[in-house]
Amino acid sequence: MWQAYSVMQSLVMLEATWEADLLIDADALAAAAFNMEVEMAALQRTIRPFLNTTAGRAITSMTRDYGIGADVTIDTDFIRELLQAQESRFAADVSATSVRGIRDQIAEGIARGEGHYQLRERVLAYYERQSEWRAGIAAQYESGTAFEAVREALAMRQGMTHKAWNDMMDNRVEARCRANSNVGSIPIDQPFPSGHMRPLCHVACRCWCTYSAE
Ligand SMILES: [Zn+2]
């Protein structure tokens, strides 16, 4: 589960800021309630096991599908770099969203004349809702994205030149996914019609890429 620890800690600072009767300013309070560095480090630690597991599965799938990647592990440099870049991007995106959300919650609390206790409850409730949402994102979207990124990296390393987008061919497939599938085989360095180089192209995307040397 996601840890609300850093925010809980920071809320002590929020109360101190409030009681010291400093500027009653949403930006200042949001900054006091949220330690960006601690939060980003916690987010990276939390998503790492998801990405490592997925990357291992992706390597195995390429060995099974194409007979490649048997010499690669999740600790091979180019895989490790790829996963670290995704960890950092995820942590930066989620932290930025949280800061905006917490700032909005505090601004709303101030506008309603709430005291620091109510404000604290409001921020914690927001953070809990966010945590559930992020756990879902980590398990589905980020894992799916890592799976496809690792497969692509192995295909390129092997000198494969073409790729094709595959969808689940049921009525839940979105139009942009189907449009990507419909173009068939394209050069590996070209984007699909949706603008994506590979799946996933939205949070609930279930698509995958196949590769070939033509
Ligand atoms: Zn899709």
Boltz pocket constraint, residues with backbone or C-beta under 6 A from the ligand:
constraints:
  - pocket:
      binder: B
      contacts: [[A, 166], [A, 167], [A, 174], [A, 177], [A, 199], [A, 200], [A, 201], [A, 202], [A, 204], [A, 205], [A, 206], [A, 207]]
      max_distance: 6.0
